[in-house]
């Protein structure tokens, strides 16, 4: 069985995100797949990813797998090469710049499958691609991926924990991802049109503004209403929210305080939701050739 390692020369560049998208693709292709990580030079189960992968039909034990994916963190090049040689493994590097790529290519030689450059600002993408070409690394670049804020999102439940939530009316869909926040205030546009401008929306609004709350509900994109200043919305707003299974968080903070706390919470986001795995897989499908990649992954290493 081929062993494929996902590593990086830096921290917090999206290894787990990229790994999850590739693993999901492997499962979709019907391969008996094991996803693990390296712990004291041994392959162990990647519990975090295994727990949130919804499609577990082809997620198997190490001994029963047809392909093994291993996330590697915080070990030296020498240790990585030793592990690769011991397991006849190949490696993909996830990087956020191109300064170290040629050096890594020279170190890992035939064990290197290639690089995924992740988290690139759109305005920098063309410059980076040209830079890669100048460094004679075009063949080794599997994909160049834009920054994507979806991975910084939190669930409704996590949002409620970031605030001083006094009560939740209608505990529906608390595991739903919140991608955007809109503030209910002085709005020049027609309410439903304004609130439907984004998907997966949390409305932050004073609890005593039924006009804005109903406009938001009518937009059909609101996932949760965050009612500030510890004010419970009126009964007909609660009725409409319950009818559409939109939870209402009654919080102690005012609108400005809520925004500040939610802004701080973005820094503490985790890769903890199957929707993020699906989103990663979609992005990879758009930016790299999975048919070619899996042909490489499943082929024996030629020495």
Secondary structure, 3 states (H helix, E strand, C coil): CEEEEEECCCCCCCHHHHHHHHHHHHHHCCCCEEEEEEECCEEEECHHHHHHCCCCCCECCHHHCCEEEEECCCCCHHHHHHHHHHCCCEEEEEECCCCCHHHHHHHHHHHEEEEEEEEECHHHHHHHHHHHHHCCCHHHEEEEEECCHHHHCEEHHHHHHHCCEEEEECCCCCCCEECEEEECCCCCCCHHHHHCCCCCEEEEEECCCHHHHHHHHHHCCEEEEEEECCCCCCHHHHHHHHHCCCEEEEECCCHHHHHHHHHHHHHHCCCCCHHHHHHHHHHHHHHCCHHHHHHHHHCCCCC
